[in-house]
Amino acid sequence: MNKELEMNPNKLVAFLGKPSKEFTKADIIRFIKENDVRMVNFMYPAGDGRLKTLNFVINNLAYLDAILTCGERVDGSSLFPFIEAGSSDLYVLPRFSTAFLDPFAKLPTLSMLCSYFNKDGEPLESSPENTLRKACRAFHEVTGMDFQAMGELEYYVIAPDEEMFPATDQKGYHESAPYAKFNDFRTRCMAYIAQAGGQIKYGHSEVGNFTIDGMIYEQNEIEFLPVNAEDAADQLMIAKWIIRNLGYEMGYDITFAPKITTGKAGSGLHVHMRIVKDGQNQMLDGGVLSATARRAIAGMMELAPSITAFGNTNPTSYFRLVPHQEAPTNICWGDRNRSVLVRVPLGWAAKSDMCKIANPLESESNYDTTQKQTVEMRSPDGSADIYQLIAGLAVACRHGFEMENALEVAEKTYVNVNIHQKENADRLKDLAQLPDSCEASADCLEKQRAVFEEHNVFSPAMIDGIIKKLRSYGDKSLRADINGNQEEMLKLVNKFFHCG
């Protein structure tokens, strides 16, 4: 049996005996009929970054075939700010490859993500998933390679403090029970996400761990495996929906907000990327970072100021992007360095067979570890529009191949030290800075918008809408204005608590 199918937790994959990418309408109908599924849900991301849901009861086989074939109408003006009420009708059509059993529904329910289409039956130009699709297509057309991504989804679980086995403040990284209180919750989330098709790498507790007014705040992270960028975005959207729903079911509050309070770890949405050709990872060349990887990094260095417009979308985002909090502020990159914007993680480039060293009874593994090498963008957070963010990163990496001086830019922005240490002050002065507010981010996007609009990836209307929204916050001096004011900071956090 195919190793990728064996032990697969997605119940449709197990039942149909084929990967989800091969699901057909006939497969979906067969699964529904033979597993007594009673309801179908269409789910689709809207302008606020959340999944919306349309419920269907299965009246009969003819009706089931109709909704799977024709989709349904929705009011686009209620979903996206750029669509006017006078011409607001859109179609939503299910993508069969995204089908999963809803783990929260009382009646057996099959859910699928949908694509948007306009009145002419064409993919909606400015829809989130279509923008990402266009970005990936342009990347392939320019480079001849494919763009893959994976997310690190950080979030806080909030519940009444048990006062037993208290965790050490800001020392929650990879903590075990009983000091970590929500490991069981996280593993249940992981199981549900995997059943919904999410390709999970691992989960763990994170640094943030503190109590305020009798409530414990525990930070956790679920990290995914690299897949095609479009699938990566879908998986992150479903994962956020599952984490929130299970939290609600268990009486926990959940937030992906970039900042909770001053002096405590904020939550990021780091995105790892790799570039693949004919199934082979192109990020290494002879055991060192390849020119391909460095060109992609150069593109991200060039467009980093405007990527914040997609990945850091409310004023609290810029309270996370401050020095000494393991969040980047300078536009630079480096190896295994968490003070930089783009990090090159440890990549199994050592020649030793660590498995055999740890387990002497094992034979030589000869495992191809080059597939594991990625590069990580560390600025985005949970406020991000996931599809726009990954599309923006695909544009930036593609732009690196279009820059004549890409390798020079990569060399100039490389650092191999902790940039925040005093002895590196002179080096720090040479580096450009990330924006410090939504307004500043909007200004950066305005200056660089042409690159994102090239190859018809981001529509001008979408860019206009993003800039308008960012400027509406009027936060140009907000970070300085409320610095140290805990009461005002708390008001801001509460306002954007359930962002993204």
C-alpha positions in Angstrom: 0.0 0.0 0.0 1.1 3.6 -0.7 3.0 4.8 2.4 1.2 8.2 2.1 -2.2 6.4 2.4 -1.3 3.9 5.1 -2.4 5.1 8.5 -3.8 8.3 7.0 -6.2 9.8 9.6 -8.5 11.4 7.0 -11.6 9.2 7.0 -12.3 9.9 3.3 -8.8 8.9 2.3 -9.0 5.7 4.3 -12.5 4.8 3.0 -11.8 5.7 -0.7 -8.3 4.4 -0.7 -6.9 7.3 -2.7 -5.2 10.7 -1.9 -7.5 13.6 -1.5 -6.2 15.3 -4.6 -7.8 12.5 -6.6 -11.3 12.9 -5.1 -14.1 13.1 -7.6 -17.8 14.1 -7.3 -18.6 10.4 -7.6 -16.3 9.6 -4.7 -17.9 12.3 -2.5 -21.4 10.9 -3.3 -20.3 7.4 -2.6 -18.8 8.3 0.8 -22.0 10.2 1.7 -24.3 7.4 0.7 -22.3 4.6 2.4 -21.5 6.4 5.6 -25.0 7.8 6.3 -23.9 11.5 6.0 -26.9 13.7 6.6 -25.6 17.2 6.0 -23.1 19.0 3.7 -21.3 22.3 4.7 -19.7 24.7 2.2 -16.9 26.8 3.9 -15.1 29.8 2.4 -12.8 32.5 3.7 -14.1 36.1 3.7 -12.6 39.5 3.9 -12.3 39.3 7.7 -10.0 36.3 7.5 -12.5 33.8 8.9 -14.2 30.8 7.4 -17.9 31.3 6.7 -20.4 28.3 6.5 -23.4 27.4 4.4 -25.4 24.3 5.5 -27.2 21.9 3.3 -29.5 19.1 4.3 -29.4 16.2 1.8 -33.0 16.1 0.5 -32.3 13.4 -2.1 -29.6 12.2 -4.4 -30.6 14.6 -7.2 -30.3 17.6 -4.9 -26.9 16.4 -3.6 -25.7 16.1 -7.2 -27.0 19.6 -7.9 -25.2 21.4 -5.1 -21.9 19.5 -5.7 -22.1 20.4 -9.4 -23.5 23.9 -9.4 -22.6 25.2 -6.0 -24.7 28.0 -4.6 -25.2 31.8 -4.7 -23.9 34.0 -1.8 -24.0 37.8 -1.1 -20.4 38.9 -1.9 -21.0 42.4 -0.5 -21.5 40.9 3.0 -18.3 38.9 2.6 -15.9 41.4 1.0 -15.6 45.2 1.4 -14.6 45.6 -2.3 -17.9 44.2 -3.6 -20.8 46.6 -4.0 -24.3 45.6 -3.1 -25.6 46.5 -6.6 -23.6 43.6 -8.1 -23.0 41.4 -5.2 -24.0 37.9 -6.2 -21.2 35.4 -6.3 -21.1 31.6 -6.7 -19.3 29.3 -4.3 -18.3 25.9 -5.7 -16.9 23.1 -3.5 -13.4 21.7 -4.0 -13.7 18.0 -3.5 -10.1 17.5 -2.5 -10.8 19.5 0.7 -13.6 17.3 2.0 -13.6 16.2 5.6 -16.1 15.0 8.3 -17.0 17.8 10.7 -15.8 16.6 14.1 -18.2 19.0 16.0 -21.5 18.3 14.1 -24.2 16.4 16.0 -25.5 15.0 12.7 -22.9 13.3 10.4 -21.7 16.2 8.2 -19.3 16.5 5.4 -17.5 19.9 5.0 -15.6 21.2 2.0 -13.8 24.5 1.2 -15.1 26.4 -1.7 -13.8 28.6 -4.5 -15.6 31.9 -5.5 -16.8 32.6 -9.1 -18.3 35.8 -10.5 -21.5 36.2 -12.5 -19.7 35.1 -15.7 -18.6 31.8 -14.1 -15.0 32.9 -13.9 -12.8 32.7 -10.7 -13.3 35.8 -8.7 -10.3 38.0 -9.4 -9.9 39.3 -5.8 -10.9 36.3 -3.8 -8.3 35.1 -1.3 -7.7 31.6 -2.6 -7.7 32.7 -6.3 -5.0 35.4 -5.5 -2.8 32.7 -4.0 -3.5 30.4 -6.9 -2.4 33.1 -9.3 0.7 33.8 -7.2 1.8 30.2 -7.3 1.1 30.0 -11.1 3.2 33.1 -11.7 6.0 31.7 -9.5 6.1 28.5 -11.6 5.9 30.4 -14.9 8.9 32.6 -14.0 11.1 30.1 -12.3 10.0 26.7 -13.6 9.7 25.5 -10.0 7.0 25.1 -7.4 6.4 27.1 -4.3 5.7 25.2 -1.1 4.9 26.5 2.4 4.0 25.5 5.9 2.9 27.5 8.9 3.7 27.6 12.6 0.3 28.4 14.2 0.8 30.0 17.7 -2.1 30.7 20.0 -3.0 31.2 23.6 -5.4 29.0 25.6 -7.1 30.9 28.5 -8.9 29.3 31.4 -9.3 29.8 35.2 -6.0 29.2 37.0 -5.8 25.8 38.8 -2.9 27.0 41.1 -1.4 23.5 41.0 2.0 22.8 39.5 2.4 26.5 38.4 4.5 27.0 35.2 7.5 29.2 35.3 6.6 32.6 33.9 7.8 33.0 30.2 9.4 29.5 30.4 6.8 27.4 28.9 8.7 26.2 25.8 8.1 22.5 25.2 6.9 22.2 28.8 5.3 18.9 29.9 2.2 18.2 32.0 1.4 18.9 34.8 3.2 22.3 34.4 1.7 22.7 30.9 -2.1 22.5 31.4 -3.5 22.2 27.9 -1.4 19.5 26.3 -4.5 17.2 26.0 -6.4 20.1 24.3 -3.6 20.6 21.8 -3.3 16.9 20.9 -7.1 16.7 20.4 -6.9 19.7 18.1 -4.0 18.0 16.2 -6.1 14.8 15.8 -9.1 16.7 14.4 -6.9 18.8 12.1 -5.2 15.6 10.8 -8.6 14.0 10.2 -9.5 17.1 8.2 -6.5 16.6 6.0 -4.0 18.8 7.7 -0.4 17.6 7.4 1.0 18.2 10.8 4.7 18.1 11.8 4.3 18.4 15.5 2.8 20.4 18.4 4.2 21.7 21.7 3.7 24.3 24.4 5.4 27.7 23.7 7.3 30.3 25.7 4.3 32.3 26.8 2.8 31.2 30.2 1.5 33.6 32.8 -1.5 34.4 35.0 -3.6 37.6 35.2 -6.6 38.1 37.5 -6.9 34.4 38.3 -6.8 33.3 34.6 -4.0 31.3 33.2 -2.7 32.2 29.7 -0.8 29.3 28.1 0.8 29.6 24.6 0.8 26.6 22.3 2.0 25.9 18.8 1.0 23.5 16.0 3.5 23.3 13.1 2.7 21.9 9.7 4.7 20.0 7.0 5.6 21.8 3.8 3.0 21.2 1.0 2.0 23.2 -2.1 1.3 26.7 -0.9 -2.4 26.6 -1.8 -2.9 23.5 0.4 -0.8 25.2 3.2 -3.3 28.1 3.4 -6.3 25.8 3.3 -4.9 23.7 6.2 -4.1 26.8 8.3 -7.7 28.1 7.8 -9.3 24.8 8.8 -6.8 24.5 11.8 -7.8 27.9 13.2 -11.5 26.9 12.9 -11.0 23.6 14.6 -8.9 25.1 17.5 -11.5 27.8 18.2 -14.4 25.3 18.0 -12.8 22.8 20.3 -11.9 25.6 22.7 -15.5 26.7 22.7 -16.7 23.1 23.3 -14.3 22.7 26.3 -15.0 26.1 27.8 -11.6 27.7 26.9 -11.0 31.0 25.3 -8.6 31.0 22.4 -6.7 33.9 20.8 -4.3 34.1 17.9 -3.8 37.8 18.6 -0.2 39.0 18.1 0.0 40.6 21.5 -1.7 39.8 24.8 0.0 42.2 27.2 3.3 44.0 27.6 6.4 42.0 28.5 5.0 38.7 27.5 5.5 36.6 24.4 3.3 37.5 21.5 2.0 35.0 19.0 3.4 34.8 15.5 2.5 32.9 12.4 5.9 32.1 11.1 5.9 30.7 7.5 8.5 28.2 6.3 9.0 28.0 2.5 10.9 25.7 0.2 11.2 25.6 -3.6 10.8 22.3 -5.4 11.5 21.1 -8.9 10.5 17.6 -10.1 9.8 16.7 -6.5 13.3 17.7 -5.3 13.9 20.4 -2.8 16.1 23.1 -4.3 17.1 24.9 -1.1 20.5 23.2 -0.8 23.4 22.8 -3.1 26.2 20.5 -1.9 25.1 20.8 1.7 25.0 24.6 1.8 22.2 27.1 1.0 21.7 27.3 -2.7 21.7 30.3 -5.0 18.0 29.5 -5.6 17.3 29.9 -1.9 19.4 33.1 -1.7 17.5 34.6 -4.6 14.2 33.9 -2.9 15.5 35.4 0.3 16.7 38.5 -1.6 13.1 39.0 -2.9 11.8 38.8 0.7 14.4 41.3 1.8 13.3 43.7 -0.9 9.6 43.4 -0.3 9.6 42.8 3.5 8.2 46.3 4.4 5.1 45.6 2.3 4.6 42.0 3.3 3.6 43.3 6.7 0.4 44.7 5.0 -0.7 41.0 4.6 0.8 39.5 7.7 0.5 42.2 10.4 -2.9 43.6 9.9 -4.0 45.4 13.1 -2.3 47.9 15.5 -1.4 45.2 18.1 0.8 43.5 15.5 3.3 46.3 15.8 3.5 45.9 19.6 4.9 42.4 18.9 7.5 43.6 16.4 9.8 45.2 19.0 13.4 44.3 20.0 14.3 41.5 22.4 11.0 39.5 22.1 12.2 36.9 19.5 10.2 38.9 16.9 12.1 40.7 14.1 12.4 44.5 13.7 15.3 44.6 11.2 15.3 43.5 7.5 18.0 40.9 7.5 18.4 37.1 7.4 20.7 34.5 8.9 21.4 30.9 9.9 19.7 29.5 13.1 19.2 33.1 14.3 15.9 34.1 15.9 16.7 37.9 15.9 16.5 38.1 12.1 13.5 38.5 9.8 14.2 35.4 7.6 15.8 32.5 9.4 17.5 29.5 7.8 16.7 26.7 10.3 19.1 23.9 11.1 18.7 21.6 8.1 20.1 18.2 8.8 23.2 19.0 6.6 25.5 17.1 8.9 27.0 13.9 7.4 26.6 11.7 10.4 23.8 9.1 10.7 22.3 10.3 14.0 19.7 7.6 14.0 22.3 4.9 14.1 24.4 6.7 16.7 21.4 7.0 19.0 20.2 3.4 18.1 23.3 1.1 17.6 21.1 -1.8 16.5 19.9 0.1 13.4 21.5 -0.3 10.0 22.5 2.8 7.9 19.5 4.8 7.2 20.5 6.6 4.0 17.6 9.0 4.5 17.5 12.0 2.1 17.5 14.8 4.6 17.8 17.6 1.9 14.0 17.6 1.7 13.9 19.1 5.2 15.6 22.4 4.5 13.4 25.5 4.5 13.7 29.2 5.1 11.4 30.9 7.6 9.7 34.3 7.5 9.2 35.4 11.1 7.3 38.7 10.9 3.7 37.6 10.3 1.2 37.0 13.1 -2.2 35.6 13.7 -3.9 38.7 12.4 -2.7 37.8 8.9 -5.0 37.1 6.0 -3.5 33.7 5.4 -4.1 33.5 1.6 -2.9 37.1 1.0 0.1 36.5 3.2 1.3 33.3 1.5 0.5 34.9 -1.9 2.7 37.9 -0.9 5.5 35.6 0.0 5.2 33.7 -3.3 5.4 37.1 -5.1 8.4 38.1 -3.0 10.3 34.9 -3.7 9.4 35.1 -7.4 10.7 38.7 -7.4 14.1 37.5 -6.2 14.5 35.6 -9.5 13.5 38.8 -11.4 16.1 41.0 -9.6 19.4 41.2 -11.4 21.2 42.0 -8.1 19.5 39.4 -6.0 22.6 37.6 -4.8 24.2 40.9 -3.9 21.1 41.9 -1.9 21.3 38.5 -0.1 24.9 39.0 0.8 24.4 42.6 2.0 21.5 41.7 4.3 23.0 38.5 5.8 23.9 38.6 9.5 25.4 35.8 11.6 25.1 37.5 15.0 22.4 38.5 17.5 21.7 41.9 16.0 20.3 43.3 19.2 23.6 42.9 21.2 25.4 46.1 22.0 28.6 45.1 20.1 26.5 44.9 16.9 25.1 48.4 17.1 27.1 49.6 14.0 25.8 46.6 11.9 22.2 47.4 13.1 22.5 51.0 11.7 23.0 49.6 8.2 19.8 47.6 8.2 16.4 48.8 7.1 13.6 48.5 9.6 10.1 47.0 9.4 7.2 49.4 9.6 6.1 50.3 13.1 2.3 50.8 12.4 -0.5 49.8 10.1 -0.3 53.2 8.5 3.4 52.8 7.8 2.8 49.4 6.4 0.1 50.8 4.1 2.7 53.4 2.9 5.2 50.7 2.1 2.6 48.7 0.2 1.6 51.7 -1.8 5.3 52.2 -2.9 5.8 48.5 -3.8 2.3 47.6 -5.1 3.4 47.3 -8.7 5.4 44.1 -7.9 2.4 42.5 -6.3 0.2 43.5 -9.2 2.6 42.1 -11.8 1.5 38.9 -13.6 -2.1 39.8 -12.5 -1.6 38.3 -9.0 -3.0 40.9 -6.7 -5.8 43.0 -8.3 -5.5 46.8 -7.9 -8.9 46.7 -6.1 -7.6 44.3 -3.5 -4.4 46.4 -2.9 -6.6 49.5 -2.6 -8.8 47.8 -0.1 -5.8 46.6 2.0 -4.3 50.1 2.1 -7.6 51.7 3.0 -8.2 49.3 5.9 -4.6 49.7 7.3 -4.8 53.5 7.1 -8.2 53.5 8.8 -6.6 52.6 12.1 -4.8 56.0 12.4 -2.1 54.4 14.4 1.0 56.2 13.1 2.2 57.2 16.6 0.2 54.7 18.6 3.1 52.5 19.8 4.9 55.6 21.2 1.7 57.2 22.5 0.6 54.3 24.8 4.1 52.9 25.6 4.0 51.7 29.2 0.2 52.5 29.6 -1.1 49.1 30.6 -4.7 50.2 30.7 -4.7 51.5 27.1 -2.8 48.5 26.0 -5.4 46.2 27.5 -8.2 48.1 25.7 -6.3 47.7 22.4 -5.8 43.9 23.0 -9.4 43.4 23.8 -10.5 45.2 20.7 -8.5 42.9 18.4 -8.6 39.8 20.6 -10.3 37.5 18.0 -8.5 38.8 15.0 -7.8 36.7 11.9 
